[in-house]
Amino acid sequence: MQGEVASGFGKNDVEILETVNCYTGFMRIDRVRLKCRLFQGGWSKEFSREVLRRDPGVGVLLYDPHLDKVLLVEQFRIGCLNDARNGPWALELVAGLLDEEGEAPGDVAIRETFEETGLQVNGLLPICEYYNSPGGSAEKMTVYCASFDSTKAGGIFGLQTESENIRSVVVSRIEAQQAVAGGRINNAMSIIALQWLQLTLETTKAALLAQQDAGGPQHSSRTKADFRS
C-alpha cells in the first residue's frame, strides 16, 4: 500500500502495560493500560481503554442472479431495543460467530446459512473484512456473497436452544436498496454488503452464474421443523 493511506505504525509500536478483565459472559470486557507511539514522534503517556472482546463474526449476502433478488433475515436484536424507527426486529444478512476452535469463516458462512434459512451454499465470493467498532470492540467481521434459488426460499428458522426465531425475507435487489435508503436496514454489515453488490453487480452476477454452471449451490431438503429443536 502506497502514499498517505499506508500506516507507518504497527503492533510493535504499542506497549501493553496491563490487561485486567472487567467482565466475562457471552462477551468479555477488558481494561487495557498501555502506551503507543505518536505521529509527531516519541511515545504517549500511559492511558487506559476498555475493549469488548467477542469471537469473530461472519455474514452472508444471499443473491439470486437469475431473478435479481436477495434473501435477508429478520430477528429480534437486543441492541436495537430503543430504536425509534424499527424497534428491536432487525432486517439483516445471515450471520454468526466462529464458535469452534479451528473453524474457518467460510465454514461458518455455510453453517449459518443452513441454520437460518434451510439453504445449502458453496462457492462463496469474498466481499470484505472489517472491524465493527474498533474504538471499543475487537470484533472482526468477514462477509461473503453466495447464490441461492429465491423460488425455493422462505420460512421461519433458528435454533430453539439459542432462543432464535428467524424469518426469511426474499425481496428484489431494488427493494433492498430502498430499505437501506429509507432506514429499514440500519446495520453496518447489511449496508456494506448491499452497497458492494450495487457497485459490482455485473461481475458478481457473472461469477455466481459461472459457479452454478460448474455445479454450485443446492437447496437443502431439510424442513423448517429441523431447525426448531
N, C-alpha and C positions, 0 to 999 in steps of 0.2 A: 504494500500500500504506500502510495507516494503523497507528498505535499502536506498541506495543513491537516488533512483528515487523519494521517498516521499519528499515533501517540509515541512520544519518546520515553514514556514510563511503562513499567510492568510490575509484576508481583514482587520482584526483588526491591522495589522502591517503596515498600510498605514494611514497617516493623511492628509486629503484633506483640504487645507487652503483656496482655492478659485477656483471657476469654472466660466469662462467667455465665453459666446457664441460668436464665431467669424463669423459664417455664418450659415444660415438656408435656405435650399431649399429642393430639393428632398432628400438630405442628410444634416447632420448637423456637424459642426466642433466646438469643444470646446477647450479652452486652460485651462489646469488644473495646479494649483500651489499646490505642495504637498511635503511631506517628507515621507521616508519609512525606515524601519529597515535595517541594514547592516548585511551581513553574518559574519563579524568579530566582531559584537557587536555594540551597540549604534544605533544612528539614522543618516541618511544622512542630508546634508544641504538642504535647500529649493531649489527646481528646478521646471521647467515647462515642460509640454508635451502637444502637440496638439493631439487630438484624433478625428477620424472620427466616428460618431455615425450613424448607419444605422439599420433598422429593421432586425431581424434575418432572415436568408435565409434557403431554403430547396431545395435539389436536389434529383432526382430520376434516378437511373440506370435501364433502361428497358431491360430485358433479356428474350429471348425465349429459355427455357431449352430444347425444342424438337429439334430445328434446330441450336442451338448454335449461335444465332445472338443477336446483341444489337441494340437498337434504340438510335441515337444521334440526336441533333437538330443543325442546322446551322442558325446563325443570325448575324446581324451587332452588333458589340460591340465597343463603343467609346474608351474604354481603350486600345484596340488593334490597334488604328488608325495608329500608327507608327511602327507596327510590320513588320519587313523586310521579314520574312518568309511567313506569311499567309495573311497579311493585316488585315482589321478590321472585317472579317467574321470568327467567331469562331465556332468550332465544339465542342459541349459540351453536358452535361446532360440537361434534362428537369429541370428547376429551377424557383424559385420565392421567394417572400418575404411574411412574415406574415404581412398582411395589415389590419387585423381586430382584435379588442380587444378580447382576449379570444380564438383566433383561435389557434388550435394545429398544430404542424409541420406536422403530418400525414394528416390533413385536407388540408393543403397547397399542399402536395405532390399529393393528388388525384385531387385537383382543377387545379393545373398547368399542370398535365399530360393531363387532358381533354382539357384545353385551347390550349396547344401547339402541341398536337398530335391527338386529337379526340378519344383517348382511355380512357376507364374507368378501373381503377385498384383498388384492395384492397389487404389485406394480405401483407402489407409492411414488408420487412425484414430490420431491422436497420443495417446500415454499420458503421457509426461513427458520432461523433460531433467534430467540430474543429473551431478554430478561424482563419479567413482568413489571417490576417496580424497583429498580436497582438502588434507589435511595434508602430502602429499608428492607428489601427482600432479596434472598439469594435464589429464588425460584427461577429456573430457566425453562423455556418452552421450546419445543420442536414442533413444527407444523407441516403437515403433508396435504396433498390433494390426491384423491382416488376416484375412479369412476364407479357409478352404480346404475342400476336399472330402475328408473323412477316409476315404472308401471307396476313394479313388484314391491315397492317400499311403502311403509306406513305402519302405524300401530303404536302400542304402548309397551315399553320395555323397562329394563332396570332390574337390579338385584334387591330383593327384599331384605337380605342380610345387611345391606348398606343403606336401607331406607330410601331407595331410589324409585322414582315414579317419573318416567321419561317418555315424552310424546314425540314421535317423529313428525316433522313438518316438512312437506315437499312443496316448494314454491319455484316459480320461474326465477332465473338469474336476475331479471329486471326487478321483480318484486323484492328480492333480497337486497338489491342495491337501494331501492326506495326505502326499505326498512332501516338501512344504515342512515340514509339522509334524513329520515324522519325521527330517528332516535329510538325506534323499537329495538334495534340491535345496538347495544351500547357496551359491549365488552370488547377488549382490545384484540383478542385472538380472532374473533369472527370478522371484525372490521379489517384487520390486516389481511386475512385470507381472501375476503371478497374483493378488496381493492387490488390484491395481487392477481386474482382471476380476471378482473376487468383490464388490467394492464397487459396480461399475457394470454388473452382469450384464444386467439387463433393458434398459437403454438401449443397451448395446453390442450385444446381440442384435438389437435393432430397427434400429440403424444399419447393421449388416453385412447384414442381410436386405434392407434398402432398397437397399443398393449392388448386391446380387445381382440384385434385380428390375430395376435400371437397366442391367444388363449388366456385372456385376462380374467377379471373378477367374475365370480358366480354368486348367485343369490343363495342364501342359506335355506335349508329345508326345515330348520327348527321353527317351532311355533312360538307365539307370544307367551304361552304358558311355561315354556322352558326357562324364561327369564324372571319368573315370579317366585323363585324359591332360592 
